[in-house]
Amino acid sequence: MNPPLLLIRSVLVRVPARVWLWAFLVAILGDLAAIAAGVDEARWVTKPALTIALLGYLVVSVSPGLKQARWFGVGLLFACAADIALLVEGTPAFLTGMALFGVMQVVYTGVFAKLGALAELRRRWAVPACYLAFWLGANIILWPGLGALAAPVAVYSLLLVTMGAVASGLGRVVGIGGLLFVVSDLILGMGVAGYDFPGSHFAVMSTYAAAQLLLTVGTVRLLGPLKVRA
């Protein structure tokens, strides 16, 4: 690990892992409260704090130098940047956020594959088949309402369901995290396509936060046995 990263880690490890998880809980409760109160300015703090807290938890929970931990941390940083981009109104910001999340999906998928997910999926081929069928059906239904966003959403959602399918090969915690991510973005996509419903913003953020939490906690657990081989 290079000196700048060692310096950052030396600061972060002073905060116990459980404190980072409590910080995550405070952040999501604060973000949901900001949504309810219509205080969008507060979300510039609460929303990015979600992935920052999970990044802190990741750093203090694994041994330094683990390659897949570093890559997962990169994914969390892309997610944080995407969360910030989506706080800005307008199509360009939405496309930027979606592109950043797309990179995150690729990074997560690569990490899960390196952790052995693909070997398990070879024995459970029905899971990726179901994800693919869901992707096709959802895009057929939502395509007319998405307009110019239809093609970018189709590409991003393919990356999304790929991550969800691969995540399912790593056990229940990571698998549920991947599934919740798909659910969260489905609700968001429905809103963009004109199928919004009361409380959809709460549903998007709560499922998204739960997804990131489960994916991170599950990955940390899987990285434990790899410490000796790092």
Contacts in CASP RR format, 6 or more apart in sequence:
PFRMAT RR
TARGET T0000
AUTHOR 0000-0000-0000
METHOD contacts of the structure
MODEL  1
MNPPLLLIRSVLVRVPARVWLWAFLVAILGDLAAIAAGVDEARWVTKPAL
TIALLGYLVVSVSPGLKQARWFGVGLLFACAADIALLVEGTPAFLTGMAL
FGVMQVVYTGVFAKLGALAELRRRWAVPACYLAFWLGANIILWPGLGALA
APVAVYSLLLVTMGAVASGLGRVVGIGGLLFVVSDLILGMGVAGYDFPGS
HFAVMSTYAAAQLLLTVGTVRLLGPLKVRA
1 9 0 8 1.000
1 64 0 8 1.000
1 65 0 8 1.000
6 64 0 8 1.000
8 59 0 8 1.000
9 59 0 8 1.000
9 64 0 8 1.000
12 56 0 8 1.000
12 59 0 8 1.000
12 60 0 8 1.000
13 59 0 8 1.000
13 60 0 8 1.000
15 56 0 8 1.000
15 60 0 8 1.000
16 60 0 8 1.000
17 57 0 8 1.000
17 60 0 8 1.000
17 61 0 8 1.000
20 53 0 8 1.000
20 54 0 8 1.000
20 56 0 8 1.000
20 57 0 8 1.000
20 60 0 8 1.000
21 53 0 8 1.000
21 57 0 8 1.000
23 49 0 8 1.000
23 53 0 8 1.000
24 49 0 8 1.000
24 50 0 8 1.000
24 53 0 8 1.000
24 54 0 8 1.000
24 57 0 8 1.000
24 209 0 8 1.000
24 213 0 8 1.000
27 46 0 8 1.000
27 47 0 8 1.000
27 49 0 8 1.000
27 50 0 8 1.000
27 53 0 8 1.000
28 46 0 8 1.000
28 50 0 8 1.000
28 205 0 8 1.000
28 206 0 8 1.000
28 209 0 8 1.000
30 42 0 8 1.000
30 46 0 8 1.000
31 43 0 8 1.000
31 46 0 8 1.000
31 47 0 8 1.000
31 49 0 8 1.000
31 50 0 8 1.000
31 205 0 8 1.000
31 209 0 8 1.000
32 202 0 8 1.000
32 205 0 8 1.000
32 206 0 8 1.000
34 40 0 8 1.000
34 42 0 8 1.000
34 43 0 8 1.000
34 46 0 8 1.000
35 43 0 8 1.000
35 201 0 8 1.000
35 202 0 8 1.000
35 205 0 8 1.000
36 202 0 8 1.000
40 87 0 8 1.000
43 87 0 8 1.000
44 84 0 8 1.000
44 87 0 8 1.000
47 83 0 8 1.000
47 84 0 8 1.000
47 87 0 8 1.000
48 80 0 8 1.000
48 83 0 8 1.000
48 84 0 8 1.000
50 80 0 8 1.000
50 83 0 8 1.000
50 209 0 8 1.000
50 212 0 8 1.000
51 76 0 8 1.000
51 77 0 8 1.000
51 79 0 8 1.000
51 80 0 8 1.000
51 83 0 8 1.000
51 212 0 8 1.000
52 80 0 8 1.000
54 76 0 8 1.000
54 212 0 8 1.000
54 213 0 8 1.000
54 216 0 8 1.000
55 73 0 8 1.000
55 76 0 8 1.000
55 77 0 8 1.000
55 80 0 8 1.000
57 216 0 8 1.000
57 217 0 8 1.000
57 220 0 8 1.000
58 69 0 8 1.000
58 72 0 8 1.000
58 73 0 8 1.000
58 76 0 8 1.000
58 216 0 8 1.000
58 219 0 8 1.000
58 220 0 8 1.000
61 220 0 8 1.000
62 69 0 8 1.000
62 220 0 8 1.000
62 223 0 8 1.000
62 224 0 8 1.000
62 227 0 8 1.000
63 224 0 8 1.000
63 227 0 8 1.000
63 230 0 8 1.000
65 230 0 8 1.000
66 223 0 8 1.000
66 226 0 8 1.000
66 227 0 8 1.000
66 230 0 8 1.000
67 114 0 8 1.000
67 230 0 8 1.000
68 111 0 8 1.000
68 114 0 8 1.000
68 115 0 8 1.000
68 219 0 8 1.000
68 223 0 8 1.000
68 226 0 8 1.000
69 219 0 8 1.000
69 220 0 8 1.000
69 223 0 8 1.000
71 107 0 8 1.000
71 110 0 8 1.000
71 111 0 8 1.000
72 107 0 8 1.000
72 108 0 8 1.000
72 111 0 8 1.000
72 216 0 8 1.000
72 219 0 8 1.000
74 107 0 8 1.000
75 103 0 8 1.000
75 104 0 8 1.000
75 107 0 8 1.000
75 108 0 8 1.000
76 104 0 8 1.000
76 212 0 8 1.000
76 216 0 8 1.000
78 100 0 8 1.000
78 101 0 8 1.000
78 102 0 8 1.000
78 103 0 8 1.000
78 104 0 8 1.000
78 107 0 8 1.000
79 100 0 8 1.000
79 101 0 8 1.000
79 104 0 8 1.000
79 212 0 8 1.000
81 97 0 8 1.000
81 100 0 8 1.000
82 96 0 8 1.000
82 97 0 8 1.000
82 98 0 8 1.000
82 100 0 8 1.000
82 101 0 8 1.000
82 102 0 8 1.000
82 104 0 8 1.000
85 93 0 8 1.000
85 94 0 8 1.000
85 96 0 8 1.000
85 97 0 8 1.000
85 100 0 8 1.000
86 93 0 8 1.000
86 94 0 8 1.000
86 97 0 8 1.000
87 93 0 8 1.000
91 148 0 8 1.000
91 149 0 8 1.000
94 149 0 8 1.000
94 192 0 8 1.000
95 149 0 8 1.000
95 152 0 8 1.000
98 152 0 8 1.000
98 153 0 8 1.000
98 156 0 8 1.000
99 156 0 8 1.000
101 156 0 8 1.000
101 160 0 8 1.000
101 185 0 8 1.000
102 156 0 8 1.000
102 159 0 8 1.000
102 160 0 8 1.000
105 156 0 8 1.000
105 159 0 8 1.000
105 160 0 8 1.000
105 162 0 8 1.000
105 163 0 8 1.000
106 159 0 8 1.000
106 163 0 8 1.000
108 163 0 8 1.000
108 167 0 8 1.000
108 215 0 8 1.000
109 159 0 8 1.000
109 162 0 8 1.000
109 163 0 8 1.000
109 166 0 8 1.000
110 166 0 8 1.000
111 219 0 8 1.000
112 163 0 8 1.000
112 166 0 8 1.000
112 167 0 8 1.000
112 169 0 8 1.000
112 170 0 8 1.000
112 174 0 8 1.000
112 219 0 8 1.000
113 166 0 8 1.000
115 170 0 8 1.000
115 219 0 8 1.000
115 222 0 8 1.000
115 223 0 8 1.000
116 169 0 8 1.000
116 170 0 8 1.000
117 166 0 8 1.000
117 167 0 8 1.000
117 168 0 8 1.000
117 169 0 8 1.000
117 170 0 8 1.000
118 166 0 8 1.000
118 169 0 8 1.000
120 169 0 8 1.000
120 170 0 8 1.000
120 171 0 8 1.000
121 127 0 8 1.000
121 128 0 8 1.000
121 165 0 8 1.000
121 166 0 8 1.000
121 168 0 8 1.000
121 169 0 8 1.000
124 168 0 8 1.000
124 169 0 8 1.000
127 165 0 8 1.000
127 168 0 8 1.000
127 169 0 8 1.000
128 165 0 8 1.000
128 166 0 8 1.000
131 161 0 8 1.000
131 162 0 8 1.000
131 164 0 8 1.000
131 165 0 8 1.000
131 182 0 8 1.000
132 161 0 8 1.000
132 165 0 8 1.000
134 161 0 8 1.000
134 182 0 8 1.000
135 157 0 8 1.000
135 158 0 8 1.000
135 160 0 8 1.000
135 161 0 8 1.000
138 157 0 8 1.000
138 186 0 8 1.000
139 150 0 8 1.000
139 153 0 8 1.000
139 154 0 8 1.000
139 157 0 8 1.000
142 150 0 8 1.000
142 153 0 8 1.000
142 189 0 8 1.000
142 190 0 8 1.000
142 193 0 8 1.000
142 195 0 8 1.000
143 150 0 8 1.000
143 154 0 8 1.000
144 193 0 8 1.000
145 193 0 8 1.000
145 194 0 8 1.000
146 153 0 8 1.000
146 189 0 8 1.000
146 192 0 8 1.000
146 193 0 8 1.000
149 192 0 8 1.000
153 189 0 8 1.000
153 192 0 8 1.000
157 185 0 8 1.000
160 181 0 8 1.000
160 182 0 8 1.000
160 185 0 8 1.000
161 182 0 8 1.000
163 178 0 8 1.000
163 181 0 8 1.000
164 175 0 8 1.000
164 177 0 8 1.000
164 178 0 8 1.000
164 179 0 8 1.000
164 181 0 8 1.000
164 182 0 8 1.000
167 174 0 8 1.000
167 175 0 8 1.000
167 177 0 8 1.000
167 178 0 8 1.000
167 179 0 8 1.000
167 215 0 8 1.000
168 174 0 8 1.000
168 175 0 8 1.000
168 178 0 8 1.000
168 179 0 8 1.000
169 175 0 8 1.000
170 218 0 8 1.000
170 219 0 8 1.000
170 222 0 8 1.000
173 214 0 8 1.000
173 217 0 8 1.000
173 218 0 8 1.000
173 221 0 8 1.000
174 214 0 8 1.000
174 215 0 8 1.000
174 218 0 8 1.000
174 219 0 8 1.000
174 222 0 8 1.000
175 214 0 8 1.000
176 214 0 8 1.000
177 210 0 8 1.000
177 211 0 8 1.000
177 214 0 8 1.000
177 215 0 8 1.000
178 211 0 8 1.000
178 214 0 8 1.000
178 215 0 8 1.000
179 211 0 8 1.000
180 207 0 8 1.000
180 208 0 8 1.000
180 210 0 8 1.000
180 211 0 8 1.000
180 214 0 8 1.000
181 207 0 8 1.000
181 208 0 8 1.000
181 211 0 8 1.000
181 212 0 8 1.000
181 215 0 8 1.000
183 207 0 8 1.000
183 211 0 8 1.000
184 203 0 8 1.000
184 204 0 8 1.000
184 205 0 8 1.000
184 207 0 8 1.000
184 208 0 8 1.000
184 211 0 8 1.000
185 208 0 8 1.000
187 200 0 8 1.000
187 203 0 8 1.000
187 204 0 8 1.000
187 207 0 8 1.000
188 204 0 8 1.000
189 195 0 8 1.000
190 196 0 8 1.000
190 197 0 8 1.000
190 200 0 8 1.000
191 200 0 8 1.000
END
